[in-house]
């Protein structure tokens, strides 16, 4: 990510994560907040509130270096639930 000019912070534990997210949100030009799936699981209330606010930043969860924690059919199930169309 650093090679692409994306700056990041490594945080462990809920308190460190909350501090890092707060510092990120203080940046006026922040448009996308990228969190690993594991980090998002540590602060689900914060992720939910940010998403429901309808304001920037857009919150994106990505797998960490150990891979995704989501089931293989996550995207197709998400689409089915969101638009009611079964994707095979």
The first five atom37 places (N, CA, C, CB, O) and aatype in JSON, in Angstrom:
{
  "aatype": [20, 20, 20, 20, 20, 20, 20, 20, 20, 20, 20, 20, 20, 20, 20, 20, 20, 20, 20, 20, 20, 20, 20, 20, 20, 20, 20, 20, 20, 20, 20, 20, 20, 20, 20, 20, 20, 20, 20, 20, 20, 20, 20, 20, 20, 20, 20, 20, 20, 20, 20, 20, 20, 20, 20, 20, 20, 20, 20, 20, 20, 20, 20, 20, 20, 20, 20, 20, 20, 20, 20, 20, 20, 20, 20, 20, 20, 20, 20, 20, 20, 20, 20, 20, 20, 20, 20, 20],
  "atom_mask": [
    [1, 1, 1, 1, 1],
    [1, 1, 1, 1, 1],
    [1, 1, 1, 1, 1],
    [1, 1, 1, 1, 1],
    [1, 1, 1, 1, 1],
    [1, 1, 1, 1, 1],
    [1, 1, 1, 1, 1],
    [1, 1, 1, 1, 1],
    [1, 1, 1, 1, 1],
    [1, 1, 1, 1, 1],
    [1, 1, 1, 1, 1],
    [1, 1, 1, 1, 1],
    [1, 1, 1, 1, 1],
    [1, 1, 1, 1, 1],
    [1, 1, 1, 1, 1],
    [1, 1, 1, 1, 1],
    [1, 1, 1, 1, 1],
    [1, 1, 1, 1, 1],
    [1, 1, 1, 1, 1],
    [1, 1, 1, 1, 1],
    [1, 1, 1, 1, 1],
    [1, 1, 1, 1, 1],
    [1, 1, 1, 1, 1],
    [1, 1, 1, 1, 1],
    [1, 1, 1, 1, 1],
    [1, 1, 1, 1, 1],
    [1, 1, 1, 1, 1],
    [1, 1, 1, 1, 1],
    [1, 1, 1, 1, 1],
    [1, 1, 1, 1, 1],
    [1, 1, 1, 1, 1],
    [1, 1, 1, 1, 1],
    [1, 1, 1, 1, 1],
    [1, 1, 1, 1, 1],
    [1, 1, 1, 1, 1],
    [1, 1, 1, 1, 1],
    [1, 1, 1, 1, 1],
    [1, 1, 1, 1, 1],
    [1, 1, 1, 1, 1],
    [1, 1, 1, 1, 1],
    [1, 1, 1, 1, 1],
    [1, 1, 1, 1, 1],
    [1, 1, 1, 1, 1],
    [1, 1, 1, 1, 1],
    [1, 1, 1, 1, 1],
    [1, 1, 1, 1, 1],
    [1, 1, 1, 1, 1],
    [1, 1, 1, 1, 1],
    [1, 1, 1, 1, 1],
    [1, 1, 1, 1, 1],
    [1, 1, 1, 1, 1],
    [1, 1, 1, 1, 1],
    [1, 1, 1, 1, 1],
    [1, 1, 1, 1, 1],
    [1, 1, 1, 1, 1],
    [1, 1, 1, 1, 1],
    [1, 1, 1, 1, 1],
    [1, 1, 1, 1, 1],
    [1, 1, 1, 1, 1],
    [1, 1, 1, 1, 1],
    [1, 1, 1, 1, 1],
    [1, 1, 1, 1, 1],
    [1, 1, 1, 1, 1],
    [1, 1, 1, 1, 1],
    [1, 1, 1, 1, 1],
    [1, 1, 1, 1, 1],
    [1, 1, 1, 1, 1],
    [1, 1, 1, 1, 1],
    [1, 1, 1, 1, 1],
    [1, 1, 1, 1, 1],
    [1, 1, 1, 1, 1],
    [1, 1, 1, 1, 1],
    [1, 1, 1, 1, 1],
    [1, 1, 1, 1, 1],
    [1, 1, 1, 1, 1],
    [1, 1, 1, 1, 1],
    [1, 1, 1, 1, 1],
    [1, 1, 1, 1, 1],
    [1, 1, 1, 1, 1],
    [1, 1, 1, 1, 1],
    [1, 1, 1, 1, 1],
    [1, 1, 1, 1, 1],
    [1, 1, 1, 1, 1],
    [1, 1, 1, 1, 1],
    [1, 1, 1, 1, 1],
    [1, 1, 1, 1, 1],
    [1, 1, 1, 1, 1],
    [1, 1, 1, 1, 1]
  ],
  "atom_positions": [
    [[0.83, -1.19, 0.0], [0.0, 0.0, 0.0], [0.88, 1.26, 0.0], [-0.95, -0.01, 1.22], [0.57, 2.26, -0.64]],
    [[1.98, 1.17, 0.74], [2.89, 2.31, 0.8], [3.45, 2.67, -0.57], [4.02, 2.02, 1.75], [3.66, 3.85, -0.85]],
    [[3.7, 1.68, -1.41], [4.2, 1.94, -2.75], [3.19, 2.71, -3.59], [4.56, 0.64, -3.44], [3.56, 3.42, -4.53]],
    [[1.93, 2.58, -3.26], [0.87, 3.29, -4.0], [0.59, 4.66, -3.38], [-0.41, 2.46, -4.01], [-0.32, 5.37, -3.83]],
    [[1.36, 5.05, -2.37], [1.16, 6.34, -1.74], [0.08, 6.35, -0.67], [0.82, 7.35, -2.77], [-0.38, 7.41, -0.26]],
    [[-0.31, 5.16, -0.23], [-1.34, 5.06, 0.79], [-0.65, 4.87, 2.13], [-2.32, 3.88, 0.49], [0.08, 3.91, 2.34]],
    [[-0.91, 5.8, 3.03], [-0.28, 5.75, 4.34], [-1.17, 4.98, 5.3], [0.01, 7.16, 4.87], [-2.39, 5.08, 5.26]],
    [[-0.53, 4.23, 6.18], [-1.31, 3.43, 7.1], [-0.73, 3.43, 8.49], [-1.42, 2.03, 6.6], [0.35, 3.96, 8.75]],
    [[-1.48, 2.83, 9.38], [-1.11, 2.71, 10.78], [-1.37, 1.27, 11.19], [-1.9, 3.73, 11.69], [-2.39, 0.68, 10.82]],
    [[-0.47, 0.71, 11.96], [-0.69, -0.62, 12.51], [-1.18, -0.44, 13.94], [0.61, -1.5, 12.45], [-0.52, 0.22, 14.75]],
    [[-2.32, -1.02, 14.23], [-2.92, -0.9, 15.57], [-3.36, -2.27, 16.05], [-4.12, 0.1, 15.57], [-3.94, -3.05, 15.3]],
    [[-3.09, -2.54, 17.31], [-3.49, -3.82, 17.92], [-4.38, -3.52, 19.12], [-2.24, -4.67, 18.33], [-4.05, -2.67, 19.94]],
    [[-5.47, -4.22, 19.21], [-6.38, -4.03, 20.34], [-7.34, -2.89, 20.11], [-5.6, -3.79, 21.61], [-7.06, -1.96, 19.35]],
    [[-8.47, -2.97, 20.76], [-9.55, -2.01, 20.56], [-9.14, -0.56, 20.81], [-10.7, -2.35, 21.45], [-9.47, 0.32, 20.02]],
    [[-8.43, -0.31, 21.9], [-8.04, 1.07, 22.23], [-7.13, 1.68, 21.17], [-7.35, 1.11, 23.58], [-7.35, 2.81, 20.75]],
    [[-6.12, 0.94, 20.74], [-5.22, 1.44, 19.69], [-5.98, 1.67, 18.39], [-4.07, 0.46, 19.46], [-5.74, 2.65, 17.68]],
    [[-6.89, 0.76, 18.08], [-7.67, 0.9, 16.85], [-8.54, 2.15, 16.92], [-8.53, -0.35, 16.61], [-8.61, 2.91, 15.96]],
    [[-9.21, 2.35, 18.05], [-10.07, 3.53, 18.2], [-9.26, 4.82, 18.08], [-10.78, 3.5, 19.56], [-9.72, 5.77, 17.45]],
    [[-8.07, 4.85, 18.66], [-7.2, 6.03, 18.55], [-6.78, 6.26, 17.11], [-5.96, 5.88, 19.44], [-6.8, 7.39, 16.63]],
    [[-6.41, 5.19, 16.41], [-5.97, 5.32, 15.02], [-7.12, 5.79, 14.12], [-5.42, 3.98, 14.51], [-6.92, 6.63, 13.24]],
    [[-8.31, 5.25, 14.34], [-9.46, 5.67, 13.54], [-9.78, 7.13, 13.82], [-10.7, 4.77, 13.84], [-10.07, 7.89, 12.89]],
    [[-9.73, 7.54, 15.06], [-10.01, 8.93, 15.41], [-9.01, 9.87, 14.74], [-9.97, 9.13, 16.94], [-9.4, 10.91, 14.2]],
    [[-7.73, 9.52, 14.78], [-6.71, 10.35, 14.11], [-6.97, 10.42, 12.61], [-5.29, 9.78, 14.37], [-6.82, 11.48, 12.0]],
    [[-7.37, 9.29, 12.02], [-7.66, 9.28, 10.59], [-8.85, 10.18, 10.26], [-7.93, 7.85, 10.11], [-8.83, 10.92, 9.28]],
    [[-9.89, 10.12, 11.09], [-11.09, 10.91, 10.84], [-10.84, 12.41, 10.99], [-12.19, 10.49, 11.78], [-11.62, 13.22, 10.49]],
    [[-9.78, 12.78, 11.68], [-9.44, 14.2, 11.84], [-8.81, 14.79, 10.58], [-8.49, 14.38, 13.01], [-8.66, 16.01, 10.48]],
    [[-8.44, 13.95, 9.63], [-7.84, 14.43, 8.39], [-8.96, 14.94, 7.47], [-7.02, 13.29, 7.69], [-9.85, 14.17, 7.11]],
    [[-8.92, 16.2, 7.09], [-10.02, 16.76, 6.31], [-10.14, 16.19, 4.9], [-9.85, 18.24, 6.23], [-11.21, 16.27, 4.3]],
    [[-9.08, 15.63, 4.36], [-9.12, 15.13, 2.99], [-9.28, 13.6, 2.92], [-7.87, 15.54, 2.26], [-9.04, 13.02, 1.86]],
    [[-9.67, 12.96, 4.01], [-9.83, 11.52, 4.03], [-11.11, 11.12, 3.31], [-9.85, 10.99, 5.48], [-12.21, 11.53, 3.7]],
    [[-10.97, 10.32, 2.25], [-12.13, 9.89, 1.49], [-12.45, 8.42, 1.68], [-11.92, 10.16, 0.05], [-13.61, 8.02, 1.62]],
    [[-11.42, 7.62, 1.92], [-11.59, 6.17, 2.09], [-10.81, 5.73, 3.31], [-11.14, 5.39, 0.82], [-9.62, 6.05, 3.44]],
    [[-11.46, 5.01, 4.19], [-10.81, 4.44, 5.36], [-10.75, 2.94, 5.13], [-11.57, 4.79, 6.69], [-11.78, 2.27, 5.1]],
    [[-9.54, 2.41, 4.97], [-9.34, 0.99, 4.7], [-8.96, 0.3, 5.99], [-8.25, 0.77, 3.61], [-8.0, 0.67, 6.66]],
    [[-9.74, -0.72, 6.34], [-9.49, -1.51, 7.54], [-9.38, -2.98, 7.15], [-10.63, -1.3, 8.59], [-10.04, -3.42, 6.21]],
    [[-8.55, -3.72, 7.85], [-8.56, -5.16, 7.62], [-9.83, -5.73, 8.24], [-7.28, -5.84, 8.21], [-10.43, -5.13, 9.13]],
    [[-10.22, -6.9, 7.76], [-11.42, -7.54, 8.29], [-11.27, -7.8, 9.79], [-11.71, -8.85, 7.55], [-12.23, -7.66, 10.55]],
    [[-10.08, -8.18, 10.21], [-9.84, -8.45, 11.62], [-10.02, -7.19, 12.47], [-8.43, -9.02, 11.82], [-10.61, -7.25, 13.55]],
    [[-9.52, -6.07, 11.99], [-9.66, -4.81, 12.71], [-11.13, -4.41, 12.77], [-8.83, -3.69, 12.03], [-11.61, -3.97, 13.82]],
    [[-11.84, -4.57, 11.67], [-13.27, -4.22, 11.65], [-14.06, -5.04, 12.65], [-13.84, -4.42, 10.24], [-15.03, -4.55, 13.23]],
    [[-13.66, -6.29, 12.86], [-14.33, -7.13, 13.85], [-14.08, -6.65, 15.28], [-13.87, -8.58, 13.71], [-14.89, -6.91, 16.17]],
    [[-12.97, -5.94, 15.5], [-12.66, -5.41, 16.83], [-13.53, -4.2, 17.18], [-11.19, -5.02, 16.9], [-13.81, -3.95, 18.35]],
    [[-13.95, -3.44, 16.15], [-14.73, -2.22, 16.39], [-15.97, -2.18, 15.49], [-13.84, -0.96, 16.15], [-16.14, -1.24, 14.71]],
    [[-16.84, -3.19, 15.59], [-17.99, -3.24, 14.68], [-18.94, -2.06, 14.86], [-18.76, -4.52, 14.89], [-19.58, -1.63, 13.9]],
    [[-19.03, -1.53, 16.07], [-19.9, -0.38, 16.31], [-19.42, 0.85, 15.57], [-19.99, -0.1, 17.8], [-20.22, 1.61, 15.04]],
    [[-18.13, 1.06, 15.54], [-17.55, 2.22, 14.84], [-17.75, 2.07, 13.34], [-16.04, 2.36, 15.17], [-18.15, 3.03, 12.67]],
    [[-17.49, 0.88, 12.82], [-17.67, 0.63, 11.39], [-19.12, 0.86, 11.0], [-17.23, -0.81, 11.02], [-19.4, 1.52, 10.0]],
    [[-20.05, 0.32, 11.78], [-21.49, 0.5, 11.51], [-21.88, 1.98, 11.51], [-22.33, -0.27, 12.55], [-22.57, 2.44, 10.6]],
    [[-21.43, 2.71, 12.52], [-21.79, 4.12, 12.62], [-21.24, 4.92, 11.45], [-21.27, 4.71, 13.94], [-21.92, 5.79, 10.91]],
    [[-20.01, 4.63, 11.05], [-19.42, 5.35, 9.91], [-20.19, 5.05, 8.63], [-17.94, 4.96, 9.74], [-20.43, 5.95, 7.82]],
    [[-20.57, 3.81, 8.44], [-21.3, 3.44, 7.23], [-22.71, 4.04, 7.22], [-21.38, 1.93, 7.1], [-23.19, 4.48, 6.18]],
    [[-23.35, 4.06, 8.36], [-24.73, 4.55, 8.42], [-24.81, 6.07, 8.37], [-25.39, 4.06, 9.68], [-25.88, 6.62, 8.11]],
    [[-23.71, 6.74, 8.61], [-23.74, 8.21, 8.6], [-24.01, 8.77, 7.21], [-22.43, 8.76, 9.13], [-24.55, 9.87, 7.08]],
    [[-23.65, 8.02, 6.18], [-23.85, 8.5, 4.82], [-22.86, 9.57, 4.41], [-25.24, 9.05, 4.68], [-23.01, 10.18, 3.35]],
    [[-21.86, 9.79, 5.22], [-20.85, 10.8, 4.91], [-19.5, 10.13, 4.69], [-20.75, 11.84, 6.05], [-19.32, 8.95, 5.0]],
    [[-18.55, 10.9, 4.16], [-17.2, 10.39, 4.02], [-16.58, 10.25, 5.38], [-16.36, 11.3, 3.12], [-16.91, 11.01, 6.29]],
    [[-15.7, 9.31, 5.56], [-15.06, 8.47, 4.56], [-15.86, 7.2, 4.27], [-13.66, 8.1, 5.01], [-16.66, 6.73, 5.08]],
    [[-15.63, 6.67, 3.09], [-16.14, 5.36, 2.74], [-15.29, 4.34, 3.49], [-16.1, 5.12, 1.18], [-14.07, 4.43, 3.47]],
    [[-15.92, 3.39, 4.15], [-15.19, 2.38, 4.92], [-15.11, 1.11, 4.08], [-15.89, 2.09, 6.29], [-16.12, 0.57, 3.63]],
    [[-13.88, 0.64, 3.87], [-13.63, -0.54, 3.06], [-12.88, -1.56, 3.9], [-12.84, -0.18, 1.77], [-11.86, -1.24, 4.51]],
    [[-13.4, -2.77, 3.93], [-12.72, -3.86, 4.65], [-11.98, -4.73, 3.65], [-13.73, -4.71, 5.48], [-12.53, -5.13, 2.62]],
    [[-10.72, -5.02, 3.95], [-9.91, -5.86, 3.08], [-9.34, -7.02, 3.89], [-8.77, -5.04, 2.42], [-9.2, -6.92, 5.11]],
    [[-9.0, -8.12, 3.22], [-8.35, -9.21, 3.95], [-6.96, -8.78, 4.43], [-8.23, -10.47, 3.05], [-6.36, -7.87, 3.85]],
    [[-6.48, -9.42, 5.47], [-5.11, -9.14, 5.9], [-4.17, -10.13, 5.22], [-4.98, -9.23, 7.45], [-4.59, -10.85, 4.31]],
    [[-2.93, -10.18, 5.63], [-1.95, -11.03, 4.97], [-2.24, -12.52, 5.15], [-0.57, -10.72, 5.5], [-1.64, -13.35, 4.48]],
    [[-3.15, -12.86, 6.05], [-3.5, -14.26, 6.27], [-4.7, -14.69, 5.44], [-3.78, -14.49, 7.74], [-5.1, -15.85, 5.5]],
    [[-5.27, -13.79, 4.67], [-6.41, -14.12, 3.82], [-7.73, -13.63, 4.4], [-6.48, -15.61, 3.61], [-7.77, -13.05, 5.49]],
    [[-8.79, -13.88, 3.67], [-10.11, -13.39, 4.07], [-10.72, -14.25, 5.16], [-11.04, -13.34, 2.87], [-10.42, -15.45, 5.27]],
    [[-11.55, -13.65, 5.96], [-12.27, -14.35, 7.0], [-13.72, -14.61, 6.58], [-12.22, -13.54, 8.3], [-14.49, -15.22, 7.31]],
    [[-14.06, -14.14, 5.41], [-15.42, -14.29, 4.9], [-15.58, -15.62, 4.17], [-15.78, -13.13, 3.98], [-14.61, -16.17, 3.65]],
    [[-16.81, -16.14, 4.13], [-17.03, -17.38, 3.38], [-16.84, -17.16, 1.88], [-18.44, -17.93, 3.65], [-16.92, -16.03, 1.39]],
    [[-16.6, -18.23, 1.16], [-16.33, -18.14, -0.27], [-17.48, -17.5, -1.06], [-16.05, -19.53, -0.83], [-17.23, -16.83, -2.06]],
    [[-18.71, -17.69, -0.62], [-19.86, -17.15, -1.35], [-20.33, -15.81, -0.79], [-21.01, -18.15, -1.3], [-21.48, -15.43, -1.0]],
    [[-19.47, -15.09, -0.11], [-19.85, -13.83, 0.52], [-20.46, -12.84, -0.48], [-18.64, -13.2, 1.2], [-21.52, -12.28, -0.23]],
    [[-19.78, -12.63, -1.59], [-20.25, -11.61, -2.53], [-21.58, -11.99, -3.17], [-19.2, -11.39, -3.62], [-22.46, -11.14, -3.3]],
    [[-21.74, -13.24, -3.56], [-23.01, -13.63, -4.18], [-24.16, -13.56, -3.17], [-22.9, -15.05, -4.77], [-25.26, -13.16, -3.52]],
    [[-23.91, -13.95, -1.92], [-24.95, -13.83, -0.9], [-25.3, -12.37, -0.64], [-24.5, -14.5, 0.42], [-26.47, -12.03, -0.47]],
    [[-24.28, -11.52, -0.62], [-24.5, -10.09, -0.4], [-25.38, -9.51, -1.51], [-23.15, -9.33, -0.33], [-26.32, -8.76, -1.25]],
    [[-25.06, -9.85, -2.74], [-25.86, -9.36, -3.87], [-27.29, -9.89, -3.8], [-25.21, -9.76, -5.2], [-28.24, -9.16, -4.06]],
    [[-27.43, -11.15, -3.45], [-28.76, -11.74, -3.35], [-29.59, -11.02, -2.3], [-28.68, -13.23, -3.03], [-30.77, -10.73, -2.52]],
    [[-28.98, -10.75, -1.15], [-29.7, -10.06, -0.08], [-30.0, -8.61, -0.46], [-28.9, -10.1, 1.21], [-31.06, -8.09, -0.12]],
    [[-29.06, -7.97, -1.14], [-29.22, -6.54, -1.45], [-30.25, -6.29, -2.53], [-27.9, -5.95, -1.88], [-31.06, -5.37, -2.41]],
    [[-30.24, -7.1, -3.6], [-31.14, -6.82, -4.72], [-32.17, -7.91, -4.96], [-30.35, -6.62, -5.96], [-33.03, -7.77, -5.82]],
    [[-32.09, -9.01, -4.21], [-33.08, -10.06, -4.31], [-32.97, -10.93, -5.53], [-34.41, -9.47, -4.29], [-33.93, -11.6, -5.91]],
    [[-31.8, -10.95, -6.16], [-31.58, -11.75, -7.34], [-30.56, -12.83, -7.03], [-31.13, -10.89, -8.53], [-29.48, -12.54, -6.51]],
    [[-30.9, -14.06, -7.34], [-29.97, -15.16, -7.08], [-28.93, -15.21, -8.2], [-30.72, -16.52, -6.97], [-29.28, -15.3, -9.38]],
    [[-27.66, -15.15, -7.81], [-26.55, -15.18, -8.77], [-25.91, -16.56, -8.67], [-25.5, -14.05, -8.49], [-25.54, -17.0, -7.58]],
    [[-25.77, -17.23, -9.81], [-25.16, -18.56, -9.8], [-23.86, -18.56, -10.55], [-26.1, -19.61, -10.4], [-23.2, -19.59, -10.64]]
  ]
}
